[in-house]
Amino acid sequence: MPQLGTTTTTTTPPTGESSRESSRPATGETSRPARDNDSLHRGGPHRMLAGVAAGLAEYFDVDPTLVRVGFVALSLLGGIAVPLYLAGWLLIPDEGAELSVAEELLARERSR
C-alpha cells in the first residue's frame, strides 16, 4: 500500500499486453522448439558411450546430464540402469540409421 506523499508508476509492454500474456506462445504454437526429426535415436552432439542418454535427452528436450544422473541413480538403487542402457543400445537406432542394432541382427539372421 503506497504511503502518503509517494507516487507509484507502472509501465506496460509496448503492445499493450501484460507481461504474462506476452510470454505465452501464440495460439497454435507450442513452447517446444521445432526439430528436424522427432524420432528417438541414439547419439547427437552430446554423445559419450553408445549415445543412449544423449538421444533420450534430445528426444525429451532435457539436459543430457540429467539423464546420465538418472542412470547413475538407478544403478546405485538396485542396478537396473545397466539392463536399461543395454536395452536402449539394442532397441534405439543410431543417429542417421534406419534400423536399431537388434533389428539389424534379426534381419541378418532372417537372410541366412
N, C-alpha and C positions, 0 to 999 in steps of 0.2 A: 504494500500500500504506500503510495507516494506521500512524502511529508509536505507540509505547507512550505511554500517558497521554492520548491524544486520543480523542474519541468521534465517530463518524460517524452522522448521522441522514439518513434518506431519507424523502421524502414521496411518497405515491401519490395519484393523482386520486381525487376523491370517489366515483366509480362503481366503483372497484376495478380499472379497466383501466390498462394502462400508457399513458403519454402518446402513444406512437407509435400504438397501436391506436385511441385516441380521435380522432386527427386524420384517420383514414381514413374515407371515406364508408361508410355502412351498405350492406349487401348490396342490390343493385338500384339504388342511387343512383350518379350519376356526379358527378365534381368540376366538370364544366362547368355553368354556370348555365343554367337553362331560359330559352328565348326564345320570344316570341310567334310568330315566323315564322322557320323555319330555312332559307328560301330565300336565295340570293345576290341582292343588289340593290345599286344604287349609292345613295350618299347617307348619311344619318344625321346625328347631331349634330356630327360632326367633318368635314363636307364642306367642301372647298376649291374645287377646279375642277369637274370633272364628277362627283366623288364615287366614283371607281373605288377609290382607295386606302382611303377610309373604309369603303366597302362590303366590300372584301376583309378589312379589319381586323376589322370587326364579325362577318363570317362565320366567320373563323378564330379569333376571340376573342383578338386581339393588339392592341397599341397601334398606332394609325394612323401614328405617327411611324416605327415600324419598317418599315412597308410603303412609306412615302414615301422613306425612306433606301435601301431596296432598289431602288426605281425610279431614284433618283439614281445609285446604284452601277452599275446595269445600263446607264444612259445613258452613263456615263463609260467603261464597259468594252465599248464597241462600238456603242452607240446602240440597242440592242434594246428599251429601255424605251418609246420613243415609239410604235413599232408595237403593242407590248403594251397600252399605255394606250389607244390609239385602238381596238384590238380590244375592250378591256373596255368602253369607252364605247358601242360599237356593239352588243355582244352581251349585256351585263348590263342588265336592266331597271332603270329608275329606281325609287326608293322610292315605293311606292303604285301603280306602274304594272303592268299585266299583261304588256305586250309591251316588248321592247327596241327601240332605235332602228332596228336592222336589220330586225326583224320588222315594225315599222310601215311602213317603206319598201317592203318586199316586199308587204305587204298592200295598200298604196296602188297599187302597180304592177299587181297582180292585178285590182283592181277597175276598172281602165281598160278 
